[in-house]
Amino acid sequence: MDAIKKPRTLEVTVISGESLCVDQTPVTEDVYVVVRTESLKCWSTKPAKQEAGSLSSLWNEKLMVEVPLHAQSITFEVQYKTPSGMVQSVGLARIGIWDVIPKEDKCLEMLSYRLRNWEGRRSGIINFSVKVANNKEQDTEKELKDSKMMVNSGDLKAEIIGVDHQDMNANTHNDNNGCVMGIPVNWWNYVGIRV
């Protein structure tokens, strides 16, 4: 029985945007970034700080982004609010998740990606960094996990300590193709034996 795996957590720092434009018109006010990872959750920055006369938007904001195990990509979408209050997309960058996750856990990756609008035209550049978050829960799970696992047996509310079949195979060099072999707890009920 596999333990429930929790999503990875990435520390994404959205640094800045360069040459952000919609229909070749620079976008300078109420610009923010929305980060998605193929889940229902999304994370967004506050509106960018911008110096007068500059075409760069500065966020420098950290987001703790949960990445589900099934996720294949991470999306950075730059949006802005129009004077009438409508939200418009400047452009987005959809990046393969393994391209942004650092090779080493303690390493910080600084990345720049081109934004494209929904028609595929260039609409700016986004600069960000990614670091695998230091998750204390995951660290303690790694320390505690050896060859034992706890199984709840449904209505009986008893816990059974067992051996993970993969670890057992590694020690005995027995190849059983991933099948767990053993005797059911109440085996006599299955074969009709009265004890």
Secondary structure, 3 states (H helix, E strand, C coil): CCCCCCCEEEEEEEEEEECCEECCEECCCCEEEEEECCCCCEEECCCCECCCCCCEEEEEEEEEEEECCCCCEEEEEEEEECCCCCEEEEEEEEEEHHHHCCCCCCCCEEEEEEEECCCCCEEEEEEEEEEECCCHHHHHHHHHCCCEEEEECHHHCCEEEEECHHHHHHHHCCCCCCCCCCCCCCHHHHHCCCC
